[in-house]
Amino acid sequence: MVEMKVEGLTLDPLTNMPIIILKDLDGNRALPIWVGYFEANAIALEIEKVATPRPMTHDLMRNLLQGMNAQVNHILVSELKDNTFYAIISLVCGGSTMNIDSRPSDAIALALRTKSPIFVEEKVIEAAKSLDLPDPDKIKKDEKQQWKEWLQNLKPQDFGRL
């Protein structure tokens, strides 16, 4: 397993879909994971420390875990099958460890909120090299600015009825 951190979010120039960029702690290897807009929003809100008027889904998950005296031990991006990434949330509760199947985007959003480590299986990093990926080291400044502006312009109404 390789420990990684969220380097940032970018947009795929071809599909305009959000991509989470994970980088190893040495900064030598990167792993892009394509996600949906809502999932990217959940991650971007936490990265930018944007407070919402009511708990969002991943905030609720964190609050539930805290209320149950459970902790996220770590998350693991465990597989890449048919261009789909898979993840596991490792929880510790009452002395027992549980592994919960998850989408990587949800696991990463929860890991950010609980300040838990993010790991990726070596085989996933290797398998991802065969995907047709944009170079994660070339995240354009205008794309970063686009995300910042989008986050700054969020209004409570954007999250549905309160």
Backbone as numpy.savetxt, mean C-alpha at the origin, in Angstrom:
# Nx Ny Nz CAx CAy CAz Cx Cy Cz
12.64 -13.28 2.48 11.80 -12.10 2.48 12.69 -10.85 2.48
12.21 -9.86 1.76 12.94 -8.60 1.65 12.06 -7.51 2.26
12.61 -6.77 3.23 11.84 -5.67 3.80 11.85 -4.50 2.83
10.67 -3.92 2.66 10.53 -2.79 1.74 9.73 -1.69 2.41
9.77 -0.53 1.80 8.98 0.60 2.29 8.25 1.22 1.10
7.20 1.97 1.39 6.48 2.65 0.32 7.31 3.86 -0.09
7.75 3.84 -1.32 8.53 4.95 -1.87 7.61 6.07 -2.35
6.45 5.67 -2.84 5.50 6.67 -3.30 4.45 6.07 -4.20
3.67 6.95 -4.77 2.63 6.59 -5.72 2.89 7.32 -7.02
2.55 6.68 -8.11 2.67 7.31 -9.41 1.52 6.82 -10.28
1.43 7.33 -11.48 0.41 6.88 -12.42 1.08 6.19 -13.59
0.50 5.08 -14.01 0.98 4.38 -15.19 0.69 5.28 -16.40
1.71 5.65 -17.16 1.50 6.58 -18.27 0.60 6.00 -19.37
0.52 4.68 -19.47 -0.30 4.07 -20.52 -1.76 3.92 -20.10
-1.97 3.45 -18.87 -3.34 3.15 -18.43 -3.90 4.21 -17.50
-3.05 5.09 -17.01 -3.45 6.11 -16.03 -3.91 5.49 -14.71
-3.53 4.25 -14.48 -3.86 3.58 -13.21 -2.78 3.89 -12.19
-3.16 4.02 -10.91 -2.17 4.27 -9.86 -1.25 3.06 -9.65
-0.02 3.36 -9.28 0.98 2.33 -8.97 1.61 2.69 -7.64
1.66 1.71 -6.73 2.41 1.86 -5.48 3.83 1.42 -5.79
4.80 2.22 -5.41 6.20 1.84 -5.60 6.77 1.45 -4.24
7.18 0.18 -4.13 7.88 -0.30 -2.95 9.36 -0.36 -3.29
10.20 0.03 -2.34 11.66 -0.07 -2.52 12.25 -0.78 -1.32
13.30 -1.57 -1.58 13.97 -2.21 -0.44 14.68 -1.13 0.38
15.08 -1.49 1.58 15.64 -0.49 2.50 16.97 0.07 2.02
17.66 -0.68 1.15 18.92 -0.18 0.58 18.69 0.70 -0.64
17.47 0.70 -1.14 17.15 1.49 -2.32 17.62 0.87 -3.62
17.99 -0.42 -3.58 18.53 -1.07 -4.77 17.46 -1.70 -5.66
16.35 -2.14 -5.05 15.32 -2.83 -5.83 13.97 -2.19 -5.57
13.17 -2.16 -6.62 11.84 -1.58 -6.51 10.81 -2.57 -7.03
9.60 -2.45 -6.49 8.50 -3.30 -6.93 7.27 -2.41 -7.13
6.81 -2.27 -8.38 5.58 -1.52 -8.63 4.37 -2.45 -8.54
3.33 -1.98 -7.87 2.09 -2.75 -7.75 0.94 -1.86 -8.21
0.26 -2.29 -9.27 -0.87 -1.54 -9.79 -2.06 -1.73 -8.86
-2.75 -0.62 -8.56 -3.90 -0.66 -7.66 -5.01 0.21 -8.23
-6.17 0.11 -7.63 -7.30 0.95 -8.03 -7.19 2.34 -7.42
-8.04 3.24 -7.87 -8.02 4.62 -7.39 -8.38 4.72 -5.90
-9.37 3.97 -5.46 -9.78 4.03 -4.05 -8.66 3.52 -3.15
-8.00 2.46 -3.59 -6.90 1.90 -2.81 -5.72 2.87 -2.76
-5.43 3.49 -3.89 -4.35 4.48 -3.93 -4.71 5.67 -3.04
-5.97 6.04 -3.04 -6.43 7.14 -2.19 -6.19 6.82 -0.72
-6.50 5.60 -0.30 -6.31 5.20 1.09 -4.84 5.28 1.49
-3.97 4.90 0.59 -2.54 4.94 0.87 -2.04 6.39 0.84
-2.48 7.15 -0.14 -2.05 8.55 -0.26 -2.48 9.37 0.95
-3.68 9.13 1.44 -4.15 9.86 2.62 -3.22 9.64 3.81
-2.77 8.41 3.98 -1.88 8.11 5.11 -0.48 8.66 4.87
0.03 8.53 3.67 1.36 9.05 3.36 1.41 10.55 3.61
0.37 11.25 3.18 0.33 12.71 3.31 -0.24 13.17 4.65
-0.60 12.22 5.51 -1.15 12.52 6.85 -2.38 13.44 6.76
-3.27 13.14 5.82 -4.51 13.89 5.66 -5.54 13.31 6.62
-6.08 14.16 7.48 -7.09 13.73 8.43 -8.46 13.77 7.76
-9.24 12.72 7.95 -10.60 12.68 7.43 -11.57 12.89 8.58
-12.75 13.44 8.29 -13.69 13.72 9.37 -14.20 12.46 10.08
-14.22 11.35 9.39 -14.65 10.07 9.96 -13.63 9.02 9.57
-13.53 7.93 10.34 -12.55 6.89 10.00 -12.84 6.26 8.64
-11.81 6.15 7.85 -11.91 5.43 6.59 -11.74 3.94 6.90
-11.93 3.08 5.92 -11.93 1.63 6.13 -10.68 1.13 6.84
-9.51 1.57 6.39 -8.27 1.09 6.99 -8.04 1.66 8.39
-8.58 2.86 8.63 -8.54 3.41 9.98 -9.43 2.57 10.90
-10.58 2.18 10.39 -11.49 1.32 11.14 -10.81 -0.01 11.47
-10.13 -0.60 10.49 -9.42 -1.86 10.72 -8.37 -1.69 11.83
-7.61 -0.60 11.77 -6.60 -0.33 12.81 -7.27 -0.19 14.17
-8.38 0.56 14.22 -9.09 0.77 15.48 -9.64 -0.54 16.04
-10.16 -1.39 15.16 -10.66 -2.70 15.60 -9.53 -3.54 16.20
-8.41 -3.57 15.52 -7.27 -4.34 16.01 -6.80 -3.82 17.37
-6.72 -2.51 17.50 -6.31 -1.93 18.78 -7.30 -2.29 19.88
-8.59 -2.23 19.56 -9.62 -2.55 20.53 -9.60 -4.01 20.97
-9.09 -4.87 20.10 -9.00 -6.30 20.42 -7.63 -6.67 20.98
-6.79 -5.68 21.23 -5.41 -5.91 21.68 -4.64 -6.81 20.71
-4.92 -6.62 19.43 -4.20 -7.36 18.39 -3.22 -6.40 17.72
-2.19 -6.96 17.14 -1.18 -6.15 16.46 -0.87 -6.75 15.10
-0.59 -5.87 14.15 -0.08 -6.33 12.87 1.40 -6.59 13.07
1.78 -7.85 12.95 3.19 -8.24 13.08 3.97 -7.72 11.87
3.44 -7.99 10.68 4.00 -7.51 9.42 3.01 -7.84 8.31
3.28 -7.28 7.13 2.54 -7.73 5.95 3.56 -8.29 4.98
3.07 -9.21 4.14 3.96 -9.89 3.20 3.29 -9.96 1.84
3.92 -9.37 0.83 3.47 -9.58 -0.54 4.05 -10.94 -0.91
3.17 -11.93 -1.00 3.60 -13.32 -1.01 3.65 -13.99 -2.37
2.84 -13.53 -3.31 2.78 -14.20 -4.61 2.46 -13.23 -5.73
2.82 -13.65 -6.93 2.43 -12.98 -8.15 1.98 -14.07 -9.11
0.65 -14.14 -9.31 0.08 -15.15 -10.21 -0.79 -14.46 -11.24
-0.57 -14.78 -12.50 -1.37 -14.21 -13.59 -1.46 -12.69 -13.50
-0.33 -12.05 -13.25 -0.22 -10.59 -13.13 -1.03 -10.02 -11.98
-1.36 -10.84 -10.98 -2.06 -10.39 -9.79 -1.18 -10.65 -8.58
-0.99 -9.62 -7.76 -0.21 -9.74 -6.55 -1.12 -10.20 -5.41
-0.56 -10.99 -4.50 -1.26 -11.50 -3.32 -0.47 -11.09 -2.09
-1.18 -10.90 -0.98 -0.50 -10.51 0.25 -1.13 -11.22 1.44
-0.39 -11.19 2.54 -0.82 -11.77 3.81 -0.58 -10.72 4.89
-1.57 -10.57 5.75 -1.41 -9.73 6.94 -1.17 -10.69 8.10
-0.03 -10.56 8.74 0.30 -11.40 9.90 -0.12 -10.66 11.16
-1.12 -11.21 11.87 -1.64 -10.61 13.10 -1.23 -11.43 14.30
-0.99 -10.75 15.41 -0.75 -11.40 16.69 -1.86 -10.96 17.63
-2.58 -11.95 18.17 -3.68 -11.65 19.08 -3.74 -12.74 20.14
-3.66 -12.33 21.40 -3.73 -13.30 22.49 -2.67 -14.38 22.43
-1.50 -14.02 21.96 -0.41 -14.99 21.90 -0.43 -15.87 20.66
-1.47 -15.76 19.84 -1.57 -16.55 18.61 -1.27 -15.67 17.40
-0.65 -16.27 16.40 -0.38 -15.58 15.15 -1.35 -16.10 14.10
-1.96 -15.17 13.38 -2.89 -15.51 12.30 -2.40 -14.86 11.02
-2.51 -15.58 9.93 -2.18 -15.03 8.62 -3.48 -14.84 7.85
-3.75 -13.59 7.47 -4.99 -13.23 6.81 -4.71 -12.88 5.35
-5.41 -13.55 4.43 -5.28 -13.26 3.00 -5.75 -11.83 2.73
-5.04 -11.13 1.86 -5.36 -9.73 1.61 -4.89 -9.31 0.22
-5.50 -8.26 -0.27 -4.94 -7.60 -1.44 -3.74 -6.79 -0.95
-2.69 -6.70 -1.74 -1.52 -5.91 -1.30 -1.87 -4.48 -0.94
-2.75 -3.86 -1.70 -3.10 -2.46 -1.42 -3.72 -2.30 -0.03
-4.61 -3.22 0.35 -5.21 -3.15 1.68 -4.18 -3.44 2.77
-3.34 -4.43 2.52 -2.30 -4.78 3.50 -1.33 -3.60 3.68
-0.94 -2.95 2.60 -0.01 -1.82 2.68 -0.67 -0.65 3.40
-1.93 -0.36 3.07 -2.65 0.73 3.74 -2.72 0.48 5.24
-2.96 -0.76 5.64 -3.02 -1.09 7.07 -1.63 -1.02 7.70
-0.62 -1.51 6.99 0.75 -1.46 7.51 1.20 -0.02 7.76
0.84 0.88 6.87 1.21 2.28 7.05 0.55 2.86 8.30
-0.70 2.50 8.52 -1.44 3.03 9.67 -0.99 2.44 10.99
-0.47 1.23 10.95 -0.02 0.57 12.18 1.50 0.60 12.32
2.16 1.26 11.37 3.62 1.36 11.37 4.28 -0.02 11.46
3.73 -0.94 10.68 4.22 -2.32 10.63 5.13 -2.52 9.43
6.08 -3.44 9.54 6.99 -3.68 8.42 6.28 -4.31 7.22
6.80 -4.00 6.05 6.30 -4.53 4.79 7.40 -5.42 4.21
7.04 -6.67 3.93 8.00 -7.60 3.33 7.47 -8.08 1.98
8.40 -8.46 1.12 8.05 -9.04 -0.18 8.89 -10.29 -0.35
8.25 -11.37 -0.78 8.99 -12.60 -1.07 9.95 -12.35 -2.22
11.13 -12.90 -2.12 12.14 -12.77 -3.17 11.60 -13.24 -4.52
10.83 -14.33 -4.52 10.29 -14.87 -5.78 9.33 -13.89 -6.45
8.65 -13.05 -5.67 7.75 -12.04 -6.24 8.55 -10.95 -6.93
9.63 -10.53 -6.30 10.49 -9.51 -6.91 11.05 -10.03 -8.23
11.50 -11.27 -8.22 12.06 -11.87 -9.44 10.99 -12.02 -10.52
9.80 -12.49 -10.14 8.72 -12.69 -11.11 8.27 -11.36 -11.71
8.29 -10.31 -10.91 7.84 -9.00 -11.38 8.77 -8.42 -12.43
10.00 -8.88 -12.47 10.95 -8.38 -13.47 10.51 -8.74 -14.88
9.72 -9.80 -15.02 9.28 -10.21 -16.35 8.04 -9.45 -16.82
7.44 -8.66 -15.93 6.30 -7.83 -16.33 6.81 -6.64 -17.12
5.97 -6.09 -17.94 6.32 -4.90 -18.70 6.05 -3.70 -17.81
7.07 -3.24 -17.09 6.90 -2.21 -16.07 7.59 -0.92 -16.46
7.01 0.22 -16.04 7.75 1.47 -16.17 8.87 1.50 -15.15
9.90 2.27 -15.42 11.04 2.38 -14.51 10.62 3.14 -13.26
10.60 2.47 -12.07 10.14 3.16 -10.87 11.04 4.30 -10.42
12.27 4.35 -10.90 13.17 5.43 -10.52 12.90 6.70 -11.32
11.99 6.63 -12.26 11.70 7.78 -13.10 10.29 8.31 -12.83
9.92 8.36 -11.55 8.63 8.95 -11.19 8.74 10.44 -11.48
7.86 10.92 -12.32 7.94 12.31 -12.76 7.47 13.26 -11.67
8.15 14.39 -11.56 7.78 15.39 -10.56 6.36 15.89 -10.78
5.93 16.01 -12.03 4.57 16.50 -12.27 3.52 15.50 -11.79
3.84 14.20 -11.83 2.91 13.20 -11.30 2.82 13.32 -9.79
3.96 13.54 -9.13 3.95 13.74 -7.68 3.13 14.98 -7.34
3.33 16.03 -8.12 2.58 17.27 -7.90 1.09 17.04 -8.12
0.74 16.23 -9.12 -0.66 15.92 -9.40 -1.30 15.23 -8.20
-0.61 14.28 -7.58 -1.13 13.60 -6.39 -1.30 14.59 -5.25
-0.30 15.46 -5.03 -0.39 16.43 -3.94 -1.57 17.37 -4.14
-1.75 17.85 -5.36 -2.87 18.75 -5.64 -4.20 18.04 -5.44
-4.27 16.79 -5.87 -5.50 16.01 -5.71 -5.84 15.86 -4.24
-4.81 15.53 -3.42 -5.04 15.38 -1.98 -5.42 16.71 -1.33
-4.78 17.79 -1.73 -5.07 19.09 -1.14 -6.48 19.56 -1.47
-7.01 19.12 -2.60 -8.34 19.55 -3.02 -9.46 18.62 -2.56
-9.11 17.56 -1.82 -10.14 16.65 -1.30 -11.05 17.39 -0.34
-12.33 17.09 -0.43 -13.32 17.66 0.47 -14.06 16.52 1.16
-14.62 16.74 2.34 -15.38 15.67 3.00 -16.46 15.07 2.10
-17.08 15.88 1.22 -18.11 15.40 0.33 -17.59 14.35 -0.64
-16.29 14.37 -0.91 -15.69 13.41 -1.83 -15.75 11.99 -1.29
-15.98 11.85 0.02 -16.00 10.54 0.65 -17.42 10.03 0.83
-18.39 10.67 0.23 -19.78 10.24 0.38 -20.45 10.99 1.51
-21.65 10.60 1.80 -22.42 11.28 2.83 -21.87 10.99 4.20
-21.73 12.02 5.02 -21.20 11.86 6.37 -22.32 11.77 7.37
